[in-house]
Every structure is written in C-alpha cells, then in structure tokens.
Amino acid sequence: MFTTPWDTSLTLLQWGVVIGASAAAAIWDVREHRIPNILTLPLFVGGLVWSSWRGGLAGVGQSLIACVILAGPYVWLFLVAGGGAGDAKMMGAIGLWLGLANGLATLVCVSIAGVLLGVVSLVRQRGFSAVWSALVIGLGELFQRFSGSGGAKATQDDAAVKPEPLAKMPYGLAICFGVCLAAIGVKLWKMQA
C-alpha cells in the first residue's frame, strides 16, 4: 500500500474498518449530534499501527500526510464556520487508514455527499422555493462582488434582518455515505485498470 503516495491498492480490512467506523459515527452523530473521541481515538491509533506495520516509517509519513489533508478542511470549518471537531478527527483518522490516493478520493466523495445532504436538509427545513430563492440571490450577490459592479450598500434595515438559524446537520451521515461511495469508486476504478 505504501509504495507510492498514489497507490490505490487497499485490503478488504482497511475498507471494512473505515466503513464500519464511519457507519458507527453516522449513527452516533444522528442520535447525539456528535462524533465522540471514544470512536475516533482508537480509529486514529489503529491507523497509525496499521500504516507502520504495512509501510514502516515511510507508511506512517504518508498516512500522516493523508490525515492532515483529509482533516484540514474540517478543522477550518470547525474554527471558522461552527463545524464539528469530531468530523475533523474522524476524517483525519480515515486518512491514516486509507493513505493519500484513496484518502483524496474519499475527501472528494465526502464533500459531495455533504453538499447533497446539506441541500436536502435545507429543503426539509425551509422548503424548495426558499432554498432556490436564497441560491439565486446569493449567486447574484457573488456575481456583483466579483464583477466590480458593487451593488447596493448595506443599510440599517439590512442589518436588522437576521435569518433564522439552521438546525445542524449530522455530518457523520455525509462521512459514511462518502466513504461508501469512495469504496465503490475505487473498486470500479481498479476493475477498469
């Protein structure tokens, strides 16, 4: 597994551990709105032991790089946008188990699953027309900012209008769906090669 950073060969054990842990995280996140350390810490330690056993020091180094890359966006979301710390720890531990190439595929799949589940969650909370209107208005404002047309200045009335808070989506679901999607994608990719 650790011959190159882009090696895509994984054992059934690695995918089984990651899929099982992400399923447990999804269930825990739906029930308690958190992914606990009691799940992420053993997954993290197990990933370090596995990468050391399979690839020695080079394997540990590559797994740590994958850990940082997979956890990075979720650490940023935790610090800036109120995301969950458990999400970041879970993604980092998954990176330790999967390595760089499969970890990147998983990161993309988890991100796609997160966007899709986020849209579904918003539609459930606000309705399709409200989400569509917000998307069109948001894209219009984004276009105005990047095109330099400036747009209208904010007034006191604009500052007084605050959107109602959204219920937090259990991102463990997106992690689980994304990991499963990545496992299927990697398997199909290997079958084509």
C-alpha positions as CSV (number, residue, x, y, z in Angstrom):
1,M,0.0,0.0,0.0
2,F,2.7,2.5,0.8
3,T,5.0,2.1,-2.2
4,T,3.9,5.4,-3.7
5,P,1.6,8.2,-2.4
6,W,-0.8,7.4,-5.3
7,D,-1.1,3.6,-4.8
8,T,-4.7,2.6,-4.8
9,S,-4.4,-1.0,-3.6
10,L,-6.2,-1.5,-0.3
11,T,-7.1,-4.5,1.6
12,L,-10.6,-5.5,2.5
13,L,-9.7,-5.0,6.1
14,Q,-8.8,-1.3,5.6
15,W,-12.1,-0.5,3.8
16,G,-14.0,-2.6,6.3
17,V,-12.6,-0.7,9.3
18,V,-13.2,2.6,7.7
19,I,-16.7,1.8,6.5
20,G,-17.6,0.3,9.9
21,A,-16.2,3.2,11.8
22,S,-18.0,5.8,9.6
23,A,-21.3,3.9,10.0
24,A,-20.9,3.9,13.7
25,A,-20.0,7.7,13.6
26,A,-23.1,8.3,11.5
27,I,-25.4,6.5,14.0
28,W,-23.7,8.3,16.9
29,D,-24.0,11.7,15.2
30,V,-27.7,11.3,14.3
31,R,-28.5,10.2,17.9
32,E,-26.3,12.5,19.9
33,H,-25.2,15.2,17.4
34,R,-21.5,14.5,17.9
35,I,-18.8,12.0,17.0
36,P,-17.1,11.0,20.2
37,N,-13.4,10.5,20.9
38,I,-14.2,7.0,22.1
39,L,-14.7,6.2,18.4
40,T,-12.1,8.5,16.7
41,L,-9.2,7.9,19.1
42,P,-9.0,4.1,18.6
43,L,-9.5,4.6,14.8
44,F,-6.6,7.1,14.8
45,V,-4.3,4.8,16.8
46,G,-5.3,1.8,14.8
47,G,-4.5,3.7,11.6
48,L,-1.0,4.6,12.8
49,V,-0.3,1.0,13.8
50,W,-1.6,-0.3,10.5
51,S,0.4,2.1,8.4
52,S,3.5,1.3,10.5
53,W,3.0,-2.4,10.1
54,R,2.3,-2.2,6.3
55,G,4.8,0.5,5.3
56,G,7.2,1.2,8.1
57,L,8.3,4.8,8.7
58,A,7.5,5.8,5.1
59,G,4.0,4.4,5.5
60,V,3.4,6.4,8.7
61,G,4.7,9.5,7.0
62,Q,2.3,9.1,4.0
63,S,-0.6,8.3,6.3
64,L,0.1,11.4,8.4
65,I,0.1,13.5,5.2
66,A,-3.3,11.9,4.3
67,C,-4.5,12.6,7.8
68,V,-3.7,16.3,7.6
69,I,-5.1,16.7,4.1
70,L,-8.4,15.0,5.0
71,A,-8.8,16.7,8.4
72,G,-7.7,20.1,7.1
73,P,-11.0,21.3,5.5
74,Y,-12.9,20.1,8.6
75,V,-10.6,21.8,11.0
76,W,-11.1,25.0,9.1
77,L,-14.9,24.5,9.2
78,F,-14.7,23.9,12.9
79,L,-12.6,27.1,13.5
80,V,-14.5,29.4,11.1
81,A,-18.0,28.1,10.5
82,G,-19.0,26.1,13.6
83,G,-18.5,22.6,12.2
84,G,-17.9,19.7,14.5
85,A,-14.5,18.8,15.9
86,G,-15.5,15.1,15.7
87,D,-15.9,15.5,11.9
88,A,-12.3,16.7,11.6
89,K,-10.9,13.9,13.9
90,M,-12.9,11.3,12.0
91,M,-11.7,12.4,8.6
92,G,-8.1,12.5,9.9
93,A,-8.3,9.0,11.3
94,I,-9.8,7.8,8.0
95,G,-6.8,9.4,6.2
96,L,-4.5,7.3,8.4
97,W,-6.2,4.1,7.3
98,L,-6.6,4.9,3.6
99,G,-3.4,6.7,2.7
100,L,-3.1,9.6,0.2
101,A,-4.6,8.4,-3.1
102,N,-7.7,6.7,-1.6
103,G,-7.9,9.4,1.1
104,L,-8.2,12.1,-1.6
105,A,-10.9,10.1,-3.4
106,T,-12.7,9.8,-0.1
107,L,-12.4,13.5,0.6
108,V,-14.0,14.4,-2.7
109,C,-16.8,11.9,-2.1
110,V,-17.5,13.0,1.4
111,S,-17.5,16.6,0.2
112,I,-20.1,15.8,-2.5
113,A,-22.2,13.8,0.0
114,G,-22.0,16.7,2.4
115,V,-23.2,19.2,-0.2
116,L,-26.1,16.9,-1.2
117,L,-27.2,16.2,2.3
118,G,-26.9,19.9,3.2
119,V,-29.2,20.8,0.3
120,V,-31.7,18.1,1.3
121,S,-31.5,19.3,4.9
122,L,-32.2,22.9,3.9
123,V,-35.1,21.9,1.7
124,R,-36.6,20.0,4.5
125,Q,-36.2,22.9,6.9
126,R,-37.1,25.8,4.6
127,G,-38.8,24.3,1.5
128,F,-37.6,24.1,-2.0
129,S,-38.7,27.7,-3.1
130,A,-37.0,29.3,-0.2
131,V,-33.7,27.5,-0.9
132,W,-33.9,28.2,-4.6
133,S,-34.6,31.9,-3.9
134,A,-31.6,32.1,-1.5
135,L,-29.4,30.4,-4.0
136,V,-30.3,32.8,-6.8
137,I,-29.9,35.8,-4.6
138,G,-26.6,34.5,-3.2
139,L,-25.3,33.9,-6.7
140,G,-26.4,37.4,-7.8
141,E,-24.6,39.0,-4.9
142,L,-21.5,36.9,-5.5
143,F,-21.5,38.0,-9.2
144,Q,-21.8,41.6,-8.2
145,R,-18.8,41.4,-5.8
146,F,-16.6,39.7,-8.4
147,S,-17.7,41.8,-11.4
148,G,-17.0,45.0,-9.5
149,S,-20.4,46.4,-10.0
150,G,-20.6,47.0,-6.3
151,G,-24.3,46.5,-5.7
152,A,-26.3,48.4,-3.1
153,K,-24.7,49.4,0.1
154,A,-26.0,47.8,3.3
155,T,-28.5,49.9,5.2
156,Q,-29.6,49.7,8.8
157,D,-32.7,47.9,7.7
158,D,-30.5,45.2,6.1
159,A,-28.5,44.8,9.4
160,A,-31.8,44.4,11.4
161,V,-32.9,41.4,9.3
162,K,-31.3,38.2,10.6
163,P,-32.0,34.9,9.0
164,E,-33.4,32.2,11.4
165,P,-30.7,29.8,12.5
166,L,-30.5,26.4,10.7
167,A,-30.6,23.1,12.6
168,K,-27.2,21.5,12.4
169,M,-26.9,18.5,10.0
170,P,-25.3,15.4,11.4
171,Y,-22.2,15.4,9.1
172,G,-21.4,11.8,10.2
173,L,-24.0,10.8,7.6
174,A,-22.1,12.6,4.9
175,I,-18.9,10.9,6.0
176,C,-20.5,7.5,5.9
177,F,-22.1,8.0,2.5
178,G,-18.9,9.5,1.1
179,V,-16.7,6.7,2.4
180,C,-19.1,4.1,0.9
181,L,-19.1,6.0,-2.4
182,A,-15.3,6.2,-2.4
183,A,-15.0,2.5,-1.7
184,I,-17.3,1.7,-4.6
185,G,-15.5,4.2,-6.9
186,V,-12.0,2.8,-6.0
187,K,-13.2,-0.8,-6.6
188,L,-14.7,0.2,-10.0
189,W,-11.5,2.1,-10.9
190,K,-9.4,-1.0,-10.1
191,M,-11.6,-3.2,-12.1
192,Q,-11.1,-1.0,-15.2
193,A,-7.4,-0.9,-14.8
